[in-house]
């Protein structure tokens, strides 16, 4: 499957951000991920599905919020 270049960049940004301990504890990061998840829930395209999976994985890696 060939994912759109723009979606690839977003996936890389999500992966990079969630790899940082400080970002996993940030309330802004979690809220942003949840907003993206909500926006993509009703989307019907292969790229959207792949991005949604990545966002949900990132959400599962978040930690209790220490700051926003």
Residue pairs with C-beta under 8 A, 6 or more apart in sequence:
1 46
1 50
3 11
3 46
3 47
3 50
4 47
7 47
7 48
7 50
7 51
10 51
11 50
11 51
11 54
14 33
14 54
14 55
14 58
15 54
15 58
17 23
17 29
17 58
18 24
18 29
18 58
18 61
18 62
21 63
23 29
24 61
24 62
24 63
25 62
25 63
25 64
25 65
25 66
25 67
26 65
26 66
26 67
26 68
27 65
27 67
27 68
28 68
29 62
30 59
30 62
30 65
31 68
33 55
33 58
33 59
33 62
34 59
36 51
36 55
37 52
37 55
37 56
37 59
40 48
40 51
40 52
40 55
41 52
43 49
43 52
